[in-house]
Amino acid sequence: MMLDKSPEQPVIETERFVLRPLRRSDAGLLSMYAGDERVARGTRSIPHPLPPGAIEAYIDRAGQPERTEDVWAMDASTSGMSEVVGVISLQRLDRQQSQIGYWVAPMVWNTGIASDAVRAILVANPHQSATIFAEVFQDNAPSARVLTNAGFVYLGDAEAYSVARGAMVPTWTYTVTPS
């Protein structure tokens, strides 16, 4: 775990949306999407049902200078879509490594938004990581395709606890070396 204070989080622009730091005004949309059981079940940390204040606390943690994880909103308002259609994050690990995580709103599933966001993070490589890891639940093949399409290579099977499922869930683990 990195103990240094986190630098300012960059804004990353793509053709379809902007990856930007979370802001308090995102709470309503984040609550609506993260409160969807289908979204929560695809993550390790989103509970279902979503408790009151959980998203506000998440936004507050994401803005702390001592954070170890940078979280970006996928802001598609410039393309005529919602101001927030998902989030993507990078958790700082030791030895120049990071772990990527993401989820998108069901309304944009199968539109390439997640793939574009992952590729944008890899190109920007804001943590200057030598290696980036990812994991997906084995019952989430579309998320695995997002990773392999972005150049991630399968590393092995594992399992992780899902708060929404209240259980350990089999995962596939992936790695990539950003270019």
CORGIRA-V348908 format. One record per backbone hydrogen bond with DSSP energy under -0.5 kcal/mol. NH is the residue of the N-H (numbers start at 0). CO is the residue of the C=O. If there is no record, write none. Layout:
{{NH CO} {NH CO}}
This chain:
{{5 64} {11 18} {12 10} {13 16} {17 74} {18 11} {19 17} {19 72} {21 70} {25 22} {26 23} {29 25} {30 26} {31 27} {32 28} {33 29} {34 30} {35 32} {38 35} {39 35} {40 36} {41 38} {42 39} {46 44} {53 50} {56 52} {57 53} {58 54} {59 55} {60 56} {61 57} {62 58} {62 59} {63 60} {66 63} {69 89} {71 87} {72 19} {73 85} {74 17} {74 72} {75 73} {75 81} {78 75} {79 76} {80 75} {84 73} {86 102} {87 71} {88 100} {89 69} {90 98} {91 67} {91 89} {92 96} {96 93} {97 130} {98 90} {99 132} {100 88} {102 86} {104 84} {107 104} {108 105} {110 107} {112 107} {115 111} {116 112} {117 113} {118 114} {119 115} {120 116} {121 117} {122 118} {123 119} {124 120} {127 124} {129 95} {130 95} {131 175} {132 97} {133 173} {135 171} {137 169} {139 136} {142 139} {143 139} {144 140} {145 141} {146 142} {147 143} {148 144} {149 145} {149 146} {150 147} {151 146} {152 174} {154 172} {155 172} {157 170} {159 168} {161 166} {162 43} {162 160} {163 45} {165 161} {166 161} {168 159} {170 157} {171 135} {172 155} {173 133} {174 152} {175 131} {177 175}}
